[in-house]
Amino acid sequence: MSGDDPNFFQPHSFSPSVTAGRFFFLLWRRHVAHLLRR
């Protein structure tokens, strides 16, 4: 992936729903990883 890719470097280019979806997906992955480490 090139560093000048606007979709990669500028989060505001995404729609709010997509940005929120990615954010919650990252939180969900961290939560699952925490549960698996028990």
C-alpha positions as CSV (number, residue, x, y, z in Angstrom):
1,M,0.0,0.0,0.0
2,S,1.4,3.4,-1.0
3,G,1.7,6.1,1.7
4,D,0.0,8.6,-0.6
5,D,-3.2,6.5,-0.9
6,P,-6.0,9.0,0.1
7,N,-8.2,6.2,1.4
8,F,-5.4,4.9,3.6
9,F,-4.0,8.2,4.9
10,Q,-7.2,10.2,5.3
11,P,-9.8,8.6,7.6
12,H,-12.2,11.4,7.0
13,S,-12.6,10.3,3.4
14,F,-14.6,7.3,4.7
15,S,-18.3,7.6,5.6
16,P,-19.0,8.0,9.4
17,S,-20.6,4.6,9.5
18,V,-17.6,2.9,8.0
19,T,-15.2,4.7,10.3
20,A,-17.2,3.7,13.3
21,G,-17.5,0.2,12.1
22,R,-13.7,-0.2,11.8
23,F,-13.2,1.4,15.2
24,F,-15.6,-1.0,17.0
25,F,-14.1,-3.9,15.0
26,L,-10.7,-3.1,16.5
27,L,-12.2,-2.8,20.0
28,W,-13.9,-6.2,19.5
29,R,-10.7,-7.8,18.4
30,R,-8.9,-6.5,21.5
31,H,-11.7,-7.8,23.7
32,V,-11.6,-11.3,22.1
33,A,-7.8,-11.4,22.4
34,H,-8.1,-10.5,26.1
35,L,-10.6,-13.3,26.7
36,L,-8.4,-15.8,24.9
37,R,-5.4,-15.0,27.1
38,R,-7.2,-16.0,30.2
